[in-house]
Amino acid sequence: MAKKKTSSATGRVSVSDLMKMVNKKAGQDVAHDLTVDSPTEVKQWIPTSSHWLDCIIAKGKVAGIPVGKISEIAGLEATGKSYMAAQIAANAHKMGMLVVYFDSESAIDPDFLERAGCDLSRLMYIQATNVEFVLETIEELLGATDEQILFVWDSLALTPSVSDVEGDFNPNSSMAVKARILAKGMSKLIVPIANKQATLLVLNQLKANITTGPMAHVTAMTTPYVTPGGKAMQYSYSLRIWLTGRKSKSAFIEDENGFRIGSEVKCRLEKSRFGTAGRFCTFRILWGTQEIGVQDEESWFDAIKKSSHLKSAGSWYTFTLGDYEKKFQPSKWSDMLKQDPEFKEKVLELIQLEVVQAFDQRNSSASNFYENEE
């Protein structure tokens, strides 16, 4: 007689017990209850030092560089990438973070970092000798401390691979090696960076997109720039900020004697998982005086200039918001913000209405928010 098959029905197990089983198998917390806490949600933002830029990164809020994610600041030469990175590092210090600065160009001056507001006692400077070393060091430091760390990589474009250093000068001998290393490195680091609430800020170069084929001229116009590092980096970034600048003389800031002490920067969101690509802002960066970095408040007028709350009459503007009314001249803008706290408070309130809320609620023309790409 054939034996009867015996079967035991699996009992109902709670989701929390199943999560414990998965986490035990993984050796770390990888299973989460999204009704309690989401590991993908950005809970902290590091200010960029441009309030206008912070307002366009994420929908409905004032943000910055997302903590727990990988971000890119790429730009043309002399557009202020390192200046912005230094101020972001200073803001990270104010938030109690440790800063690790990888420098592949051996160009960072300690005095420059201090003038930007960095605390050198909380900054580790590392020469980025090769890509593999940078990635391995990030992995080791993440495992060595529970401190929140901001990693700044300046810059990816000029960091060689080991084969680049040990090989010859023939570019074909190590073609696509760096891209393959970065693809593997990012797949290893994304989750540890998120779990440790660390931040990786990658500085990169914008290079001319040299195209071939019958439609090369169209591609060159629609996509004029590319960044080194391969496609994997582009997918790894949660935020991509591209910096360009005008070539005309008006793009420079000059002192009373005509000496160039700064430049105007055009900033475009190439990618943002928190808002939308294509939003833009402009600001000035001072680099030729004792005071260096982003000139934040000076850019606020451009941020709200198209608002219906501002009416121009000759060289004067009338600013109204509710019961508040104030007349001013654009040439006195910075002085007004410094000397009149109520005026500054109302300006920030208007920026919140016109830059943050109007975009989030779509109650204004889209042309006010996106860069004209034609």
Disulfide bonds with the S-S distance in Angstrom:
none
